[in-house]
Amino acid sequence: MMEKAQAQKRIDELRKLIDYHRWRYYVLDQPEISDSEYDKLVLELQKLEEQFPDLITPNSPTQRVGAPPAKEFKPVKHLLPMLSLDNAFNSEDLLAFDRRVKRILGEVPLQYVCELKFDGLAVSLRYEKGVFTLGATRGDGYEGEEVTNNLRTLKSLTLNLFCPDPPELLEARGEVIMTYPDFERLNEERASRGEPLFANPRNAAAGSVRQLDPKITAERKLDIFIYGMGACRGKEFSTHWEILQYLKSCGLKISDKVRLVDSIEEAIDFCKEWQEKRGDLPFGVDGAVVKVNSIEYQEKLGFTTHSPRWAIAYKFPAAEEITRVEDIKVYVGRTGALTPVAHLAPVEIDGSTVSRATLHNEDEVKRKDVRIGDWVVVHKAGAVIPEIISVLKERRTGKETPFEMPKRCPVCGAEAIRLPGEAVTRCTNISCPAQVVERILHFCRSMDIEGLGPAIVVQLHNLGLAKDVGDIYFLNMEKMLQLERMGPILAKKLLNQIETSKNKPLRQLITALGILQVGEHVADLLTRKYHSIDDFFRVSLEELQAIPGIGPSIAESIVVFFRQPETKALIEKLKKAGVRMEEEEIREEKKPLSGKTFVFTGTLSRFTREQAEGLVRRLGGEVSSSVSRRTSFVVVGENPGSKYDKARELNLNILGEEEFLKMLKEIGVEGIS
Ligand code: IVH
């Protein structure tokens, strides 16, 4: 056993390393090491802390999850109030704001900081001597609720500030948000469990932070953006821009969209630009915020009772429209779930035409009381599937038709049932053509078999060439050419893609199998622990539930799936076809490029980037998108980017394409000319 002093030293090192890589991954979105390398560091730390429990500190990276549930939310008085912002709705309002500022300050040179207005839950984070000690919601602006242990579970929240001489006390102010994909995943899971759905990502974020049990917060994927400072003792700043840069250097997550400008006209440009581009962001923003940069001027401008005079929120018009429900149709998904979908008179919302909105399940239709013929308010933002927010009941004429869930599957006519306690009605026929086609489509999407879309899969199924997922690996040129509008070139392309998919990571295969409640995220958690498909046939409920992020209902779904004889048969078929069933990692040690990290820059002439990267990974190497001291080789093609400069700066091993080829040949890779 290691001596305590020695253990303490290694523990300190590991905590710093883990925190650094967490920051690269979750804050900067520029990881330097692979997930498995990261996991190894965490495991080493966990083991040492198990041996020396008295060396555990509340801010150790291992302690993010695990705090016991609270009995109630404790009130927290904010050291400085958390105010709200005055609103502007057009350029005129912004120009008026600028005039008001200049009326108070006189004609001085003014700079503004422009930021996105994140649509989430406002929180305040207190750091004492650089250590996160208290997290609170905004509440009424003067007093909020303590949510320290819940916020601790957010991976992009820094528990120990990086800055060398942290101030006595610092309050960072920011917004907790949930991205659209995470929101949709959460609602899908809730719908399948019959739990009430969150109306939007903001409610989901707020509901997830305001949990008495931090374990629930930990299961939800939340993110945080910091946009300012509350109280601060022990450090002075002269501009808001400087504050943001400082907070960023401390390791806090600041949006990279912030912009410093010299006039209100440029600030208006920023607002309009993001009004246009808001749909490109993976999370919701309800506007932009314009702030006077100089702190001296901010102090001169002061506050009204509820908002500062030095800042204003430019509100984007809400992404909603009124339209009519022309029909409610029922679709059959890969799990047999019957989903009612409202067909709408097309309307333009947020730059795209909306003609459908999901109604999720029978209870949702009842709750919203949507009828065919109703006028409804439809909302759409970013990647979120359009949603009916409300029904304009005052516009009803009496001719509207209430929806009824069919008793039989609209595709195959088999009985459709809704089990007690479930929200979902399902088609009971496992061979229902709609289910089979959807399962194959889901499989193809998850295994990156592009081009095998609905038109082709429906034909394959109708011709009896794809009766299940496994059949796609037994397609050949002759079979493909039976399809309408299919020529040898397209067929070859598709067959190649099917062939390539055989070697996808186990994680993708697990997602592709379409196990209920197992999406990419859960598949990722699973394959970090289990490296072979056969492990899943043996694993117990208890073992699965011990994995953080996997609750009892997901665990049960996995166990049930692998117990079915159909699953065994399908896996056998896929094995026979040569689909990879093991994660390469377990064979890593024996591989020629194990432990080596490659970065590619520029265009290679003999391979596509994907092929070259795939080759390195198959040979046991890692591929990273950014250059660091840990990079073993930087492979440089035509027109390399800044990674090449950085590689030279760091004096790394640089390989031209020829040298890379030579290396591969020396290792014994054949078939490359
Ligand atoms: S500054 C004293 N900046 O909007 C100034 N607020 O109505 C305080 N918000 O609840 C706010 N993004 O949580 C500021 N970039 C941003 C923001 C932002 C979102 C929220 C904030 C507050 C509300 C203000």
Residues whose N, C-alpha, C, O or C-beta is under 5 A from the ligand:
A	BS01	IVH	L83 S84 L85 E115 L116 K117 F118 A122 G174 E175 Y227 V289 P308
